[in-house]
C-alpha cells in the first residue's frame, strides 16, 4: 500500500516549506500518523519530528509533516518539483 499519494501544492503549503520546514502531502485515507511518519522517513531519508493529519472538504486526507532541524524541506520540495 502506497501511503503517500502526492505532494500538496498551494501557496500556503509552499510557504510552510520555506518558513516552517514542513512538507504537505495527500495520503491514503487509512493512513495514521505513524504510517505517514514511517513512509516519509523511508522515502526521503529524513527525520520526522511531528505529523498532523486532517480530512479535506474534497474527501482527501492531508498530512503536514515537520522535519527535524538537520533536514531541509526545501531540498525535498525541489526534488519533488514543488519549488
Biopython code that builds the backbone (N, CA, C, O; Angstrom):
import numpy as np
from Bio.PDB.StructureBuilder import StructureBuilder

atoms = [
    (1, "UNK", "N", (0.846, -1.188, 0.000)),
    (1, "UNK", "CA", (0.000, 0.000, 0.000)),
    (1, "UNK", "C", (0.886, 1.244, 0.000)),
    (1, "UNK", "O", (1.720, 1.425, 0.887)),
    (2, "UNK", "N", (0.698, 2.083, -0.987)),
    (2, "UNK", "CA", (1.415, 3.346, -1.026)),
    (2, "UNK", "C", (0.711, 4.326, -0.104)),
    (2, "UNK", "O", (-0.465, 4.636, -0.298)),
    (3, "UNK", "N", (1.420, 4.809, 0.887)),
    (3, "UNK", "CA", (0.824, 5.701, 1.878)),
    (3, "UNK", "C", (0.768, 7.123, 1.345)),
    (3, "UNK", "O", (-0.254, 7.796, 1.476)),
    (4, "UNK", "N", (1.855, 7.583, 0.747)),
    (4, "UNK", "CA", (1.903, 8.949, 0.215)),
    (4, "UNK", "C", (1.399, 8.933, -1.217)),
    (4, "UNK", "O", (1.957, 8.238, -2.066)),
    (5, "UNK", "N", (0.344, 9.697, -1.489)),
    (5, "UNK", "CA", (-0.170, 9.775, -2.861)),
    (5, "UNK", "C", (0.602, 10.797, -3.674)),
    (5, "UNK", "O", (1.180, 10.459, -4.707)),
    (6, "UNK", "N", (0.620, 12.055, -3.213)),
    (6, "UNK", "CA", (1.319, 13.124, -3.943)),
    (6, "UNK", "C", (1.504, 14.327, -3.028)),
    (6, "UNK", "O", (0.791, 14.462, -2.033)),
    (7, "UNK", "N", (2.463, 15.212, -3.356)),
    (7, "UNK", "CA", (2.644, 16.437, -2.565)),
    (7, "UNK", "C", (1.493, 17.403, -2.824)),
    (7, "UNK", "O", (0.974, 17.481, -3.938)),
    (8, "UNK", "N", (1.103, 18.127, -1.800)),
    (8, "UNK", "CA", (0.002, 19.093, -1.895)),
    (8, "UNK", "C", (0.594, 20.466, -2.206)),
    (8, "UNK", "O", (1.366, 21.013, -1.419)),
    (9, "UNK", "N", (0.224, 21.011, -3.358)),
    (9, "UNK", "CA", (0.798, 22.272, -3.817)),
    (9, "UNK", "C", (-0.214, 23.408, -3.708)),
    (9, "UNK", "O", (-1.151, 23.493, -4.502)),
    (10, "UNK", "N", (-0.023, 24.262, -2.741)),
    (10, "UNK", "CA", (-0.778, 25.507, -2.636)),
    (10, "UNK", "C", (0.206, 26.585, -2.207)),
    (10, "UNK", "O", (1.341, 26.289, -1.835)),
    (11, "UNK", "N", (-0.226, 27.810, -2.259)),
    (11, "UNK", "CA", (0.639, 28.905, -1.812)),
    (11, "UNK", "C", (0.989, 28.736, -0.336)),
    (11, "UNK", "O", (2.121, 28.992, 0.073)),
    (12, "UNK", "N", (0.019, 28.308, 0.454)),
    (12, "UNK", "CA", (0.251, 28.118, 1.883)),
    (12, "UNK", "C", (1.237, 26.974, 2.145)),
    (12, "UNK", "O", (2.118, 27.099, 2.996)),
    (13, "UNK", "N", (1.092, 25.869, 1.423)),
    (13, "UNK", "CA", (1.991, 24.737, 1.660)),
    (13, "UNK", "C", (3.421, 25.052, 1.231)),
    (13, "UNK", "O", (4.370, 24.604, 1.874)),
    (14, "UNK", "N", (3.585, 25.814, 0.158)),
    (14, "UNK", "CA", (4.933, 26.227, -0.256)),
    (14, "UNK", "C", (5.531, 27.166, 0.785)),
    (14, "UNK", "O", (6.730, 27.102, 1.058)),
    (15, "UNK", "N", (4.714, 28.034, 1.366)),
    (15, "UNK", "CA", (5.177, 28.909, 2.443)),
    (15, "UNK", "C", (5.612, 28.122, 3.664)),
    (15, "UNK", "O", (6.572, 28.495, 4.338)),
    (16, "UNK", "N", (4.900, 27.018, 3.955)),
    (16, "UNK", "CA", (5.273, 26.175, 5.089)),
    (16, "UNK", "C", (6.620, 25.508, 4.844)),
    (16, "UNK", "O", (7.397, 25.318, 5.780)),
    (17, "UNK", "N", (6.899, 25.155, 3.604)),
    (17, "UNK", "CA", (8.201, 24.558, 3.269)),
    (17, "UNK", "C", (9.308, 25.555, 3.566)),
    (17, "UNK", "O", (10.316, 25.214, 4.185)),
    (18, "UNK", "N", (9.113, 26.788, 3.121)),
    (18, "UNK", "CA", (10.156, 27.803, 3.261)),
    (18, "UNK", "C", (10.295, 28.324, 4.690)),
    (18, "UNK", "O", (11.414, 28.526, 5.163)),
    (19, "UNK", "N", (9.184, 28.544, 5.383)),
    (19, "UNK", "CA", (9.217, 29.204, 6.683)),
    (19, "UNK", "C", (9.284, 28.256, 7.881)),
    (19, "UNK", "O", (9.909, 28.582, 8.890)),
    (20, "UNK", "N", (8.643, 27.081, 7.780)),
    (20, "UNK", "CA", (8.483, 26.217, 8.949)),
    (20, "UNK", "C", (9.151, 24.852, 8.811)),
    (20, "UNK", "O", (9.046, 24.028, 9.720)),
    (21, "UNK", "N", (9.839, 24.592, 7.689)),
    (21, "UNK", "CA", (10.493, 23.303, 7.439)),
    (21, "UNK", "C", (9.480, 22.152, 7.470)),
    (21, "UNK", "O", (9.745, 21.090, 8.034)),
    (22, "UNK", "N", (8.306, 22.385, 6.846)),
    (22, "UNK", "CA", (7.243, 21.384, 6.800)),
    (22, "UNK", "C", (6.912, 21.047, 5.354)),
    (22, "UNK", "O", (7.035, 21.881, 4.457)),
    (23, "UNK", "N", (6.488, 19.801, 5.151)),
    (23, "UNK", "CA", (6.010, 19.336, 3.859)),
    (23, "UNK", "C", (4.557, 18.920, 4.004)),
    (23, "UNK", "O", (4.153, 18.442, 5.065)),
    (24, "UNK", "N", (3.765, 19.096, 2.951)),
    (24, "UNK", "CA", (2.352, 18.730, 2.982)),
    (24, "UNK", "C", (2.096, 17.709, 1.877)),
    (24, "UNK", "O", (2.456, 17.928, 0.720)),
    (25, "UNK", "N", (1.471, 16.593, 2.248)),
    (25, "UNK", "CA", (1.169, 15.520, 1.303)),
    (25, "UNK", "C", (-0.299, 15.139, 1.400)),
    (25, "UNK", "O", (-0.920, 15.267, 2.455)),
    (26, "UNK", "N", (-0.845, 14.667, 0.282)),
    (26, "UNK", "CA", (-2.121, 13.965, 0.295)),
    (26, "UNK", "C", (-1.765, 12.496, 0.481)),
    (26, "UNK", "O", (-0.940, 11.950, -0.251)),
    (27, "UNK", "N", (-2.397, 11.857, 1.472)),
    (27, "UNK", "CA", (-2.056, 10.476, 1.826)),
    (27, "UNK", "C", (-3.292, 9.583, 1.712)),
    (27, "UNK", "O", (-4.410, 10.069, 1.538)),
    (28, "UNK", "N", (-3.076, 8.284, 1.813)),
    (28, "UNK", "CA", (-4.173, 7.321, 1.776)),
    (28, "UNK", "C", (-5.125, 7.565, 2.946)),
    (28, "UNK", "O", (-4.706, 7.992, 4.022)),
    (29, "UNK", "N", (-6.404, 7.289, 2.723)),
    (29, "UNK", "CA", (-7.414, 7.536, 3.750)),
    (29, "UNK", "C", (-7.175, 6.730, 5.028)),
    (29, "UNK", "O", (-7.460, 7.213, 6.124)),
    (30, "UNK", "N", (-6.661, 5.522, 4.900)),
    (30, "UNK", "CA", (-6.450, 4.664, 6.062)),
    (30, "UNK", "C", (-5.132, 4.896, 6.783)),
    (30, "UNK", "O", (-4.844, 4.216, 7.768)),
    (31, "UNK", "N", (-4.328, 5.839, 6.317)),
    (31, "UNK", "CA", (-3.002, 6.066, 6.906)),
    (31, "UNK", "C", (-3.128, 6.854, 8.206)),
    (31, "UNK", "O", (-3.814, 7.875, 8.260)),
    (32, "UNK", "N", (-2.460, 6.370, 9.252)),
    (32, "UNK", "CA", (-2.420, 7.129, 10.500)),
    (32, "UNK", "C", (-1.091, 7.879, 10.590)),
    (32, "UNK", "O", (-0.253, 7.771, 9.695)),
    (33, "UNK", "N", (-0.900, 8.630, 11.659)),
    (33, "UNK", "CA", (0.292, 9.472, 11.786)),
    (33, "UNK", "C", (1.577, 8.644, 11.782)),
    (33, "UNK", "O", (2.575, 9.046, 11.185)),
    (34, "UNK", "N", (1.552, 7.500, 12.442)),
    (34, "UNK", "CA", (2.754, 6.659, 12.489)),
    (34, "UNK", "C", (3.117, 6.118, 11.116)),
    (34, "UNK", "O", (4.295, 6.060, 10.765)),
    (35, "UNK", "N", (2.111, 5.717, 10.330)),
    (35, "UNK", "CA", (2.375, 5.220, 8.982)),
    (35, "UNK", "C", (2.926, 6.328, 8.086)),
    (35, "UNK", "O", (3.834, 6.089, 7.290)),
    (36, "UNK", "N", (2.379, 7.538, 8.212)),
    (36, "UNK", "CA", (2.860, 8.662, 7.414)),
    (36, "UNK", "C", (4.300, 8.983, 7.788)),
    (36, "UNK", "O", (5.136, 9.208, 6.913)),
    (37, "UNK", "N", (4.590, 9.004, 9.084)),
    (37, "UNK", "CA", (5.956, 9.273, 9.545)),
    (37, "UNK", "C", (6.922, 8.240, 8.980)),
    (37, "UNK", "O", (7.982, 8.595, 8.464)),
    (38, "UNK", "N", (6.563, 6.974, 9.074)),
    (38, "UNK", "CA", (7.408, 5.901, 8.570)),
    (38, "UNK", "C", (7.639, 6.049, 7.070)),
    (38, "UNK", "O", (8.769, 5.907, 6.600)),
    (39, "UNK", "N", (6.577, 6.333, 6.314)),
    (39, "UNK", "CA", (6.684, 6.430, 4.858)),
    (39, "UNK", "C", (7.572, 7.598, 4.433)),
    (39, "UNK", "O", (8.379, 7.459, 3.514)),
    (40, "UNK", "N", (7.431, 8.742, 5.094)),
    (40, "UNK", "CA", (8.242, 9.916, 4.738)),
    (40, "UNK", "C", (9.705, 9.665, 5.088)),
    (40, "UNK", "O", (10.594, 9.980, 4.298)),
    (41, "UNK", "N", (9.960, 9.098, 6.269)),
    (41, "UNK", "CA", (11.344, 8.818, 6.663)),
    (41, "UNK", "C", (11.996, 7.813, 5.716)),
    (41, "UNK", "O", (13.167, 7.957, 5.367)),
    (42, "UNK", "N", (11.247, 6.804, 5.304)),
    (42, "UNK", "CA", (11.789, 5.782, 4.406)),
    (42, "UNK", "C", (12.009, 6.344, 3.003)),
    (42, "UNK", "O", (13.052, 6.102, 2.395)),
    (43, "UNK", "N", (11.041, 7.085, 2.492)),
    (43, "UNK", "CA", (11.092, 7.583, 1.117)),
    (43, "UNK", "C", (12.168, 8.654, 0.914)),
    (43, "UNK", "O", (12.860, 8.649, -0.105)),
    (44, "UNK", "N", (12.313, 9.567, 1.872)),
    (44, "UNK", "CA", (13.194, 10.719, 1.672)),
    (44, "UNK", "C", (14.435, 10.723, 2.556)),
    (44, "UNK", "O", (15.234, 11.656, 2.481)),
    (45, "UNK", "N", (14.613, 9.701, 3.391)),
    (45, "UNK", "CA", (15.774, 9.572, 4.269)),
    (45, "UNK", "C", (15.955, 10.820, 5.138)),
    (45, "UNK", "O", (17.021, 11.436, 5.146)),
    (46, "UNK", "N", (14.901, 11.179, 5.864)),
    (46, "UNK", "CA", (14.902, 12.334, 6.759)),
    (46, "UNK", "C", (14.373, 11.897, 8.122)),
    (46, "UNK", "O", (13.892, 10.775, 8.277)),
    (47, "UNK", "N", (14.465, 12.787, 9.108)),
    (47, "UNK", "CA", (13.905, 12.551, 10.428)),
    (47, "UNK", "C", (12.660, 13.412, 10.584)),
    (47, "UNK", "O", (12.719, 14.632, 10.437)),
    (48, "UNK", "N", (11.541, 12.778, 10.880)),
    (48, "UNK", "CA", (10.267, 13.479, 11.055)),
    (48, "UNK", "C", (10.069, 13.756, 12.534)),
    (48, "UNK", "O", (10.189, 12.856, 13.365)),
    (49, "UNK", "N", (9.762, 15.023, 12.863)),
    (49, "UNK", "CA", (9.548, 15.431, 14.244)),
    (49, "UNK", "C", (8.076, 15.319, 14.616)),
    (49, "UNK", "O", (7.743, 14.873, 15.713)),
    (50, "UNK", "N", (7.181, 15.730, 13.691)),
    (50, "UNK", "CA", (5.765, 15.783, 14.012)),
    (50, "UNK", "C", (4.940, 15.563, 12.751)),
    (50, "UNK", "O", (5.355, 15.940, 11.656)),
    (51, "UNK", "N", (3.778, 14.955, 12.910)),
    (51, "UNK", "CA", (2.837, 14.758, 11.807)),
    (51, "UNK", "C", (1.450, 15.168, 12.281)),
    (51, "UNK", "O", (0.984, 14.715, 13.326)),
    (52, "UNK", "N", (0.798, 16.023, 11.514)),
    (52, "UNK", "CA", (-0.603, 16.362, 11.755)),
    (52, "UNK", "C", (-1.389, 15.930, 10.531)),
    (52, "UNK", "O", (-0.957, 16.152, 9.400)),
    (53, "UNK", "N", (-2.554, 15.306, 10.756)),
    (53, "UNK", "CA", (-3.398, 14.884, 9.642)),
    (53, "UNK", "C", (-4.763, 15.541, 9.762)),
    (53, "UNK", "O", (-5.229, 15.861, 10.855)),
    (54, "UNK", "N", (-5.390, 15.734, 8.609)),
    (54, "UNK", "CA", (-6.753, 16.265, 8.594)),
    (54, "UNK", "C", (-7.434, 15.820, 7.324)),
    (54, "UNK", "O", (-6.780, 15.540, 6.319)),
    (55, "UNK", "N", (-8.754, 15.756, 7.372)),
    (55, "UNK", "CA", (-9.540, 15.402, 6.201)),
    (55, "UNK", "C", (-10.017, 16.679, 5.538)),
    (55, "UNK", "O", (-10.535, 17.581, 6.197)),
    (56, "UNK", "N", (-9.835, 16.747, 4.220)),
    (56, "UNK", "CA", (-10.228, 17.948, 3.481)),
    (56, "UNK", "C", (-11.701, 17.877, 3.111)),
    (56, "UNK", "O", (-12.339, 16.831, 3.232)),
    (57, "UNK", "N", (-12.227, 19.002, 2.661)),
    (57, "UNK", "CA", (-13.620, 19.052, 2.226)),
    (57, "UNK", "C", (-13.856, 18.208, 0.971)),
    (57, "UNK", "O", (-14.984, 17.793, 0.704)),
    (58, "UNK", "N", (-12.803, 17.957, 0.208)),
    (58, "UNK", "CA", (-12.919, 17.145, -1.008)),
    (58, "UNK", "C", (-12.853, 15.653, -0.710)),
    (58, "UNK", "O", (-12.955, 14.837, -1.627)),
    (59, "UNK", "N", (-12.685, 15.285, 0.549)),
    (59, "UNK", "CA", (-12.652, 13.883, 0.931)),
    (59, "UNK", "C", (-11.270, 13.260, 0.936)),
    (59, "UNK", "O", (-11.144, 12.045, 1.083)),
    (60, "UNK", "N", (-10.236, 14.063, 0.778)),
    (60, "UNK", "CA", (-8.863, 13.562, 0.835)),
    (60, "UNK", "C", (-8.325, 13.693, 2.248)),
    (60, "UNK", "O", (-8.849, 14.463, 3.052)),
    (61, "UNK", "N", (-7.282, 12.941, 2.547)),
    (61, "UNK", "CA", (-6.590, 13.066, 3.819)),
    (61, "UNK", "C", (-5.269, 13.773, 3.573)),
    (61, "UNK", "O", (-4.480, 13.359, 2.723)),
    (62, "UNK", "N", (-5.032, 14.848, 4.326)),
    (62, "UNK", "CA", (-3.828, 15.662, 4.156)),
    (62, "UNK", "C", (-2.949, 15.487, 5.387)),
    (62, "UNK", "O", (-3.443, 15.454, 6.514)),
    (63, "UNK", "N", (-1.641, 15.376, 5.163)),
    (63, "UNK", "CA", (-0.680, 15.240, 6.257)),
    (63, "UNK", "C", (0.334, 16.369, 6.178)),
    (63, "UNK", "O", (0.940, 16.607, 5.134)),
    (64, "UNK", "N", (0.510, 17.068, 7.310)),
    (64, "UNK", "CA", (1.526, 18.110, 7.420)),
    (64, "UNK", "C", (2.666, 17.507, 8.234)),
    (64, "UNK", "O", (2.496, 17.149, 9.400)),
    (65, "UNK", "N", (3.836, 17.401, 7.593)),
    (65, "UNK", "CA", (4.978, 16.697, 8.179)),
    (65, "UNK", "C", (6.070, 17.704, 8.496)),
    (65, "UNK", "O", (6.564, 18.395, 7.605)),
    (66, "UNK", "N", (6.447, 17.787, 9.776)),
    (66, "UNK", "CA", (7.536, 18.683, 10.176)),
    (66, "UNK", "C", (8.826, 17.882, 10.265)),
    (66, "UNK", "O", (8.888, 16.844, 10.924)),
    (67, "UNK", "N", (9.854, 18.384, 9.587)),
    (67, "UNK", "CA", (11.151, 17.719, 9.588)),
    (67, "UNK", "C", (12.036, 18.270, 10.696)),
    (67, "UNK", "O", (11.808, 19.370, 11.201)),
    (68, "UNK", "N", (13.047, 17.493, 11.067)),
    (68, "UNK", "CA", (13.997, 17.950, 12.084)),
    (68, "UNK", "C", (14.828, 19.102, 11.528)),
    (68, "UNK", "O", (14.854, 19.343, 10.321)),
    (69, "UNK", "N", (15.501, 19.804, 12.426)),
    (69, "UNK", "CA", (16.307, 20.953, 12.009)),
    (69, "UNK", "C", (17.482, 20.541, 11.133)),
    (69, "UNK", "O", (17.968, 21.346, 10.337)),
    (70, "UNK", "N", (17.952, 19.288, 11.267)),
    (70, "UNK", "CA", (19.070, 18.818, 10.462)),
    (70, "UNK", "C", (18.671, 18.595, 9.002)),
    (70, "UNK", "O", (19.521, 18.640, 8.112)),
    (71, "UNK", "N", (17.381, 18.355, 8.756)),
    (71, "UNK", "CA", (16.894, 18.088, 7.399)),
    (71, "UNK", "C", (16.261, 19.353, 6.830)),
    (71, "UNK", "O", (15.695, 20.166, 7.560)),
    (72, "UNK", "N", (16.368, 19.500, 5.517)),
    (72, "UNK", "CA", (15.890, 20.710, 4.859)),
    (72, "UNK", "C", (14.707, 20.376, 3.956)),
    (72, "UNK", "O", (14.860, 19.641, 2.981)),
    (73, "UNK", "N", (13.531, 20.911, 4.274)),
    (73, "UNK", "CA", (12.330, 20.650, 3.485)),
    (73, "UNK", "C", (12.447, 21.239, 2.086)),
    (73, "UNK", "O", (11.850, 20.716, 1.144)),
    (74, "UNK", "N", (13.200, 22.311, 1.938)),
    (74, "UNK", "CA", (13.343, 22.935, 0.614)),
    (74, "UNK", "C", (14.039, 21.977, -0.350)),
    (74, "UNK", "O", (13.679, 21.920, -1.526)),
    (75, "UNK", "N", (15.030, 21.224, 0.129)),
    (75, "UNK", "CA", (15.714, 20.260, -0.734)),
    (75, "UNK", "C", (14.742, 19.189, -1.252)),
    (75, "UNK", "O", (14.768, 18.840, -2.432)),
    (76, "UNK", "N", (13.897, 18.677, -0.371)),
    (76, "UNK", "CA", (12.949, 17.643, -0.759)),
    (76, "UNK", "C", (11.879, 18.219, -1.690)),
    (76, "UNK", "O", (11.496, 17.584, -2.672)),
    (77, "UNK", "N", (11.402, 19.424, -1.376)),
    (77, "UNK", "CA", (10.391, 20.071, -2.221)),
    (77, "UNK", "C", (10.939, 20.315, -3.630)),
    (77, "UNK", "O", (10.218, 20.174, -4.618)),
    (78, "UNK", "N", (12.195, 20.675, -3.709)),
    (78, "UNK", "CA", (12.820, 20.896, -5.015)),
    (78, "UNK", "C", (12.929, 19.569, -5.771)),
    (78, "UNK", "O", (12.687, 19.518, -6.977)),
    (79, "UNK", "N", (13.286, 18.514, -5.073)),
    (79, "UNK", "CA", (13.386, 17.195, -5.696)),
    (79, "UNK", "C", (12.028, 16.727, -6.210)),
    (79, "UNK", "O", (11.948, 16.042, -7.230)),
    (80, "UNK", "N", (10.952, 17.101, -5.495)),
    (80, "UNK", "CA", (9.598, 16.718, -5.900)),
    (80, "UNK", "C", (9.006, 17.637, -6.956)),
    (80, "UNK", "O", (7.934, 17.359, -7.494)),
    (81, "UNK", "N", (9.700, 18.732, -7.257)),
    (81, "UNK", "CA", (9.203, 19.669, -8.251)),
    (81, "UNK", "C", (8.207, 20.676, -7.701)),
    (81, "UNK", "O", (7.480, 21.307, -8.468)),
    (82, "UNK", "N", (8.163, 20.834, -6.380)),
    (82, "UNK", "CA", (7.231, 21.791, -5.762)),
    (82, "UNK", "C", (7.732, 23.223, -5.883)),
    (82, "UNK", "O", (6.933, 24.156, -5.957)),
    (83, "UNK", "N", (9.056, 23.403, -5.905)),
    (83, "UNK", "CA", (9.641, 24.743, -5.974)),
    (83, "UNK", "C", (10.418, 24.903, -7.264)),
    (83, "UNK", "O", (10.989, 25.965, -7.512)),
]
sb = StructureBuilder()
sb.init_structure("model")
sb.init_model(0)
sb.init_chain("A")
sb.init_seg("    ")
for serial, (resi, resn, name, xyz) in enumerate(atoms, 1):
    if name == "N":
        sb.init_residue(resn, " ", resi, " ")
    sb.init_atom(name, np.array(xyz, "f"), 0.0, 1.0, " ", f" {name:<3s}", serial, name[0])
structure = sb.get_structure()
